[in-house]
Structure formats: C-alpha cells, structure tokens
Amino acid sequence: MAIGPLDGVRVIELANFVAAPSGSAMMADMGADVIKIEAPGGDGWRGRPVFLGKPDDLESAGAGLSPIFNQDNRGKRSIVLDITTPAGASTAQLLIDSADVFLTNLLPKRRRRLGFDPDTLLNRNPQLIYVGVTGYGSSGPDADRPGFDYSAFWASSGIMSRLVPEDQPPPLSRPALGDHTTGLANLTATLAALRLRDQTGEGQVIELSLFSVGQWVNSSDIVASAVTGTEPPLHDREGPLNPLWNTYRCADGLWLLLTMLQPDLYWTRFCDALDKPDWPQRAQWSTAAGRATDTGQLTALISAEFITATRDQWCERLDREGIIFAPVSTVQEVVQREQTAAQQTIQQVDVAGALLPVVRVPFEIEGAEIRPRGPAPELGQHTEAVLLEAGLDWEQIIELRENGAFGEE
C-alpha cells in the first residue's frame, strides 16, 4: 500500500497569497495535515477571479471556488482566527504547540509584535520546524518591506531588466512564477529541516525569501556580473552570438525556439533539415566562431527559410534530423498537449460534484502516494473540528467566540 511521504506530519499555516501557501499545498499532496489559519476576512487570494482579458470578463469557476486559489490551497483545512486579539493569538499558539511545522509569511516586526517569532514558538515547542517566507528576508534594511512576486522576485532580482532591449519598457511576468518557485524552495528546506530534526531531536528555523530565490534563479547572470562588474549582454534576435539558439517565425505566424547550445554538433544536421546542403561547405560557417562573425546574414537566411513552412511542418523536419528545439506554445496548447496528458500533469479535484483542475507537484516518487487530496477548504470550514482535536470543549470554543477569537460574527 502506497503511503504519503509526509503522512502524520502536521503543518500550521499562517500565511496568505501564494509563495508560502503553494509550498504547503505540496506538503498536503504528500500527506501532511495542513491547517490554514485565516483572518476573519479570509486569505486575500481566496475568491481570486480568472481574468479573461477585459475588465468585464472577470470570472470565477468551479462551484464558487476560484481555480487559482484552489491550486495553492487544495487538500488543506481552514480555521478562522483573529490573531490580533489575545484570544485568537493564544489559540493559534496552542495549535502550533502540537505541530511539526509552522509556516508564516508575517513580516519579522509583526511576528515579534504578535508573538509568532521563532524564539517564542520554539520555546513553547522545541521540536517545531519554523518556516518564515518573506519578500526580502528576515535581516537587512529591507526585512520589513512588503514584497510580492512581481516586486521582490521579478524586479529586484535583476531578471526583469535582462529580458528586453534597454530602450523598451521592462515586461511584467505571468502570475506567481516566483511564488511557485519559492514554494518549491520552501518544500525543499522543510524536508531538509525535518531530516535534521530526525538526526538531532531539535527544532529548526528556516528563512527564505522571494528575493533570495530570485537571485538563485538568476544566479548565472549574477555570478557573471559579480566577476566582470558589468551587466550581462542582452540577447539580440537579429544578430545572436549563436544563430542556432534563437527564435524563428513560421509561415502560420507561430514561433519555434532552437536550443542547440553546442551548435557544431548539429550544424550539418540542421542544414539537412533546411535542405541546404551547401551551407556546411562555406568555410566561414564551418565553425561556431565563424557563424558568429556572420550572424546577421546567417540569421536572416535562416529566418527566410522558416517563414516558408508551418510550425508543424518544421517540427516534423527538425525531429527527423534529431534537432533540439521546442515550439513556443500557447497556454492552451500546453493544456491540450499529449505529453501533458501522458505525464498526468493536470489532475482533478471534486468540488461539490464539479471537477476543478489543478497542476500536480512536479515530481513523482515510485511507490509513494503524492496527489491532490481534495479541494481548497471553505473559509473557516474546519474551525470547530480543529479546536476539538486540540482538546478544547464546546464551552471553551463558545468563550473564544465571545472574546473575539474568530473576529466579529
């Protein structure tokens, strides 16, 4: 019988939006009992609509549950607590006392003020794995600066500035690219910390940020810039250093990306795919260095060839010669791709009889049960059940309500 790698692990999540919750969503898929503490108004990502392109085309799908919120909160349990009240804060601390992992995206100053800093919580629960996810880290001048994916990961890491020519405005990224990358780092660090606890018997403190994850993702450019003291060069599509690492438009208006990073190994085969047997005979084009010196002319000639046939026709010809390339896919093409189905990347969770898609975790462990365990919870759906499990009785729960622990009702 397959088991979940995190069966028996309890995670208390005091976090909203995406970077932190996406990490614990993967933990839930791996069998952890993830209890999501939400403020009385709910996670700010809850109910997030699907944007279809125009302001009047904002829609939410799936029995009233946003598919975007569901992606990062599937399989969790929700409890409502107002941690700004003494009753709410003490109740949250009570839950953390018996948890294996505590995950929060509260800024450091707010953690200390409300009693959710590492020292306070590990003093109460010495075996706790404490995970803090922030925009810029827990130390330094920006420690208490709020930061989303777009600002802390995309803009501040240097990624945004290196994607377009300097005379063009920097592009916005697609939603949650840095958040979901940070979620993977969160999962990696938490698994490592649980292993450390197994070895030492002691709790651990993890701090990670969108800023630091962005620097890791952009580390090739960062280390090059640290050595040279200059900005890494931008890609010039009309005159690339390597014309076999470039984008080309096809007759149907669709694009292909060639990715031959060792072009000399593929040059003759590539010319065969283009039906240009004379090109390898040209002395200047016989080496990567020679092609680089004549890149403008060669790139223009390659472009002129690709525009003569459709992308599907080129895919067939390039595949036949074993060329490394990829179609520049639309998101709908990704959803409908046979490889997506074969990898079972898109799975379904049942939401009140309706099926809502989620993207599974990006890895498999043979013999382990790693799968979405259900939809995202309704706001406060499990408040009473979780408190009863924690040892409170109904009289104490009523008293908490009267003391404002659940906010104004």
N, C-alpha and C positions, 0 to 999 in steps of 0.2 A: 504493500500500500504506500503510495507516494505521500510524503509529508512536506509541509511548508518549511523552508529554511528558518523562518522566524516564528514558527508555532510556539506559543507560550510566552512570547515577548510582548510586554505591554508598553505602548507609546502614548504619552500625553502630549498633544499638540496644542500650543497656544500661539497660533500664527494665522495669517491671512494672506490673500492673494496667491502667488504661485510658487516662488522659489522654495520656500520651506515646505508647504503642503505637497508639492509634487514629489519630494523625497519620501515623505511618509506614505504617500499613495503607493509607491513601490514596496514599502515595507508591509503595507496591508496586503498587497498582492502576494507577498511571500509568507503570509500567515499571521503577521503581528496583529494584535488587538489595538487599533489606533483610535483613541478617544480625542475628538476635536473639541476643544473649549472655544466657544464663540461668544462674542459680546451680544447683548440683547438684540441689537440690530442685525446680527449675523456677519459673516465674512463679507468684506466688500466685493469679493469676486462672485458671491452667490447671486444667482439670477442674471449673471452676465449674458447679454443677448448675443446672438450671432449677427455680425454686421455683414450685410449683403451688398453694400456698395453705395447706398444713398441713405441720408438721414431718416427717411420714412420707411426704410427697409430693415429696420432692426427687429429681429425675431428671436424668440426663444423656442426651443424644440424639445420634445420628449416629455410629455405629461407634466409640463410646467417646470421641468428641471433643465437648467442650462447645460448643453453638452460640454461647454468649455469648463464650467465649474465641476461637472461630473468627472471629467478627465483626471483632475488632480485631487479629487476627494472621494473617489469610488472606494467602497468597502470600509469606510470609517463609521464611527458612531459620534453623534453630536450631542453636546451638553451645553446649555446656556448658563454662563456665569458672568456677573459684572465684577471683574477683578478690581475695579476702583473702589469698591465697598469693602470694609473689613470682613463681612460675612462671605462675600464672593471670593476674596483673595485667600482667606483661610481654608475655604472648601477646595479651591484649586490646589493649594499646598497639600491638603490631605490626600488628594488623588495622586499627586506627584510622589508622596511618601512611599507608595507601594508600586511605583512604576519602574520599569527598566530604563526607559529613555524619556527625556523631556526635550521637546523641540519648540523653539520660540524664535520669532523674528522681532521681538521687542527691542528697541534701541537700548544700549547699555545704561544710559541715565534712567530710563523708565523702568528697566529691570530692577535697578537698585531701589528706586523710589517705592515700587510696589511689592518688593520682597521676592522677586524671581531671579535674582542674581545667582551665579554659581556657588558662591560661599554659603549663602543662606540655604539653598536647596540641598547641597551635598552635606551640610552639617546635619540636616534632618534625615537624609537618605544617602549614606556614604557610598552605596554601590550604584548610584544613579549615573547614567550617561547623559550629560548635559550638552545639548547641541544648540548653539546660537548662530542664526543666519541673519546677516545684515547686509546693507548696501556696501559699506566701506571697511568693515572690520571693527573689532572691539577696542582698538587703541589708535592713537594718532589724532591729528586735528579734525579728521572727517568722521570720527567714530559715531557721533550722534547726528550725522547728516542723513536725512531720509534719502533713499535711493531705490528706484525701480530698475527693472531690466534695462530699459532704454537708456537711462542715465548712468547707472553705476557699471553695468556690463558693456553696453554697446558703445556709448560715447566716451566714458572715462578710461577705458582700457586701450584706446588707440585703434580699435577695429573700425569704427565709423569713418575715421579720417582717411583710411587707406583704400577705400572701395571705389572712389570716383576721382576724376581729374580735379586738380585744385581749384579750377575756375568754375566748378559745378557745386551746387549745394549738397551737403552730406545727406545720405539716404537714411530714412527710418527703417529699422529692421522689421521683420514679421513678428507677431506677438509671441512673447515668452521664450524666445530662443535661448537667452541667457538664463532665464528662470529654470528651464528644464535641464540645461547643462549643470546648473548649480544643484538641482535636485539629485543628479547622478553623483556629484561630488559629496553631497550630504549622505547619500546611501553608502558610498564607499567608506567615508570616515566613520559612520555609525557602526558598520560591520567591523571595521578595524578596532574601534573602541570596545565593542562587545568582546572581541577576542582578547584584547588587553585585560579586560575585567576578568575573563576566564583565567588568565595567567597570574594576575596579581590579587584578585579579590577586591579591587578598589574601583571606585567610580572614576569617570574620566570627563574632561571638559573639552568640547570641540568648538572651535570658532571658525566659520568660513563666511566669505562674502562674495557678492556678485562681482565686485571689483577684482578680487584676487583670482576668482575663477576666470574672469575675462582676460586677465593677464596670462593665465596658464593657456587658455585657448589661443591667445595671440602671441605666445612665447617665441615662436620663430622670428617674428618681426622685432620683438622686444630685445632679444639677446643680440640680434644683428645690429640694432640701433645702439645698444649699450657698448658694443665693440667699436663701431665706426663713428659714433657721435653724430650721425645723420639720419634723416628719415629714409626708410626703405623705399625703393623706387616703386612707382605705380605701374600696373600692367597697361601696356599700350596695345590695344587690339589691332590697330592698323600696322604696327611695326613691332610685334613681340620679339623678345630675345629668342624664343623658340616657337616657330610658326606651327609646330605640331602640339603645342599646348595653348589652345586658343579656341574661341567660339566662331562658328560659321553658320550663316543663314542658308536655308534650303529653299527650293522652289515654292513650297507651300507656306512659306513665311515662318516656319518653325526652325528652331536652332539646335545645333549639335555642339557638344564640347569635346574636343580632342584632348587627351591627357597622356601623351607619350613623353614622360619625363626623362627617358633615355632615348632620344629620337633616332640616334644612329642605328639602334637595334631594329627600328620599324620603318626606316626611310624607304627602303626598296619595296616592302610590302604595301606601304601607304601609297606609293606611286602606282603599284599594280592595281590597287583599289580604285584609283582615279583614272586608270587606263592611260597612264603617262609613262611608258617605258623609257622614254628618252631623258626624263628628269634625272635619274640616278647617274646618267653618263656625263652630266655637266660637272666639270671639276669643282667649280665654286660651291656647288650644292652637295658635294660628296661627304662633307662633314658638318657637324652641328655648328662649329665656329664659322664655316663658310656660309651656311644658310643664314646665320645671324647677321652677317655683314650685308646680306642682300635681302633682308627680311621684308622690307616694304614691297618690293616687286614680287617675291615669292608668296607673301600673304595675299596680295591682290589676285594672283593667279589661282591660288587655292580657293579663294572666295568665289572667283568666277566659275570654278568647276562645281562647287557645292550648290550654287544657285540654279544649276541645270536639272536637278532631280529632287524628288520629295525626300523628306526626312526618312520615311520608312524604306525607301529605295536605297538610301545611303546606309542605313543601319544594316541592311542585308549585305551590301557590298563590303562594308568595313568588317562585319562579323566574319565574312568568308575569308578575309585575309588576317584575322586574329588581331585587329587593331584595338587599342584601348581607347574607348570613347564612351559617351553617355548622351542620350537625348536630354535636352533642357526641358524637363517635364513640367506640365501644369500640375496643380494640386489634384485636380480631378483625374488626371492621368495616373498619378500615384495611387489614388484610392482604387482605381479600376485595374491596376496593373496585375498581371498574372503572378508576378513574383511577390507582390504584397499578399495575395491570397495564399500562395504556397507557404509563405512564412507565417501566416495567420497573424499578421501584424495588427489588423483591425478586428477586434472582438466585440461582443455584445453583452450588455447587462440589461436585466429586466427591470423596467421602471413602471410599476403598476400595470403590467401586461403589455407595455410597449417596449421595444428594444431600442437601446441607445448605444451608439458606437463609442468605443474607447480604443486608444492605442496601447498595446501591451508593453511591458517592460522590454528593453532592447537586448535581452539575453535570455538564454534557456539553460537549465541545469538538468541533465538527464536523470530521471528518476525522482525529481523534486516537483512539488506542486506549486507552480507560480502562475497565478491567474487572477483576474479581477474577481473579487469575492462578492460583488453586489454594487448597487448604485451609490452615489453620494447620499448622505442622510438628509432628511428634512431638518430644518433648524430646530435644535432642542429635542429631537425625536427620542433621544435616549437619556434625557436628564435624570428622570426618576430611577430608571433601571441602573444606571451607573452609580448613583448615590446609594442605592440599596445594596449593591455589590460591595461598596466601600464600607459597609457596616452601619450606615445611618438608618434610623427608623422613620416612619411616616411623620411622627411628631417633630423630629428634628428637621425634616425636609420642609414641613409647614413653617417652622420657626425661621428657617433660612429665607423662605419666600417673604415672610413678614419683615425680615431685616434687610430686604433689598438685594439678596444674593443673586437673584435671577433678573434684576432690573425691574422697571415698572411694568406691571401687567394690567 
